[in-house]
Amino acid sequence: MRTMMMITILVLMTTMMAKSEETSTLTEVKDEAVKQVTMLQNHLTNEWVEIKEYQKASWQAGKEQNVKNWSKIKSFFTNLTGQNNATQD
């Protein structure tokens, strides 16, 4: 992760320098790099939060579906034994 951040910073700094026709001070370059890293971190954090919310909703839906499936299976066997008892009487 750290290596990817460093590569991203390096690429962003290189492209920023290539685009700029005027000379930039080292402070401006550093500030832009910090800004880009902050934007990346915010994006990744927001994505992580969205993924967690999606997983929570999906797991809840899965749990509800499991309850429905088990109740159908149980009712099938309950009805099956109920029919056997009725025919034996």
Stockholm file with secondary structure:
# STOCKHOLM 1.0

chainA/1-89         MRTMMMITILVLMTTMMAKSEETSTLTEVKDEAVKQVTMLQNHLTNEWVEIKEYQKASWQAGKEQNVKNWSKIKSFFTNLTGQNNATQD
#=GR chainA/1-89 SS CHHHHHHHHHHHHHHHHHHCSSCCCHHHHHHHHHHHHHHHHHHHHHHHHHHHHHHHHHHHHHHHHHHHHHHHHHHHHHHHHHHHHHHHC
#=GC SS_cons        CHHHHHHHHHHHHHHHHHHCSSCCCHHHHHHHHHHHHHHHHHHHHHHHHHHHHHHHHHHHHHHHHHHHHHHHHHHHHHHHHHHHHHHHC
//
